[in-house]
């Protein structure tokens, strides 16, 4: 894919920064169940990118990219809920959702590229 390690991938870097932001935004959150779910979803995105990249096969990488996309969708859902119950304000929610949509698009692009390489 033209990189030496998953740490070189912009999508991995952005998803790590996003996870850190989720932790910071929720540091004072007393809804521990939602906080736990959101931080797990956020961490799962970059973790699955890394795990897939290190698996050694394109098929496995694609599988983990799709898992990362699923975690991004899960986090988006949790953000909508957090906003509705007043845990996060509308501006912060919109910023993070926008970033998640961009990350999801980047992940889909990686999956598409890998699929093309498998099928050629």
Secondary structure, 3 states (H helix, E strand, C coil): CCCCCHHHCHHHHHHHHHHHHHHHHCCCCCCHHHHHHHHHHHHHHHHHHHHHHHCCCHHHHHHHHHHHHHHHHHHHHHHHHHHHCCCCCHHHHHHHHHHHHHHHHHHHHHHHHHHHHHCC
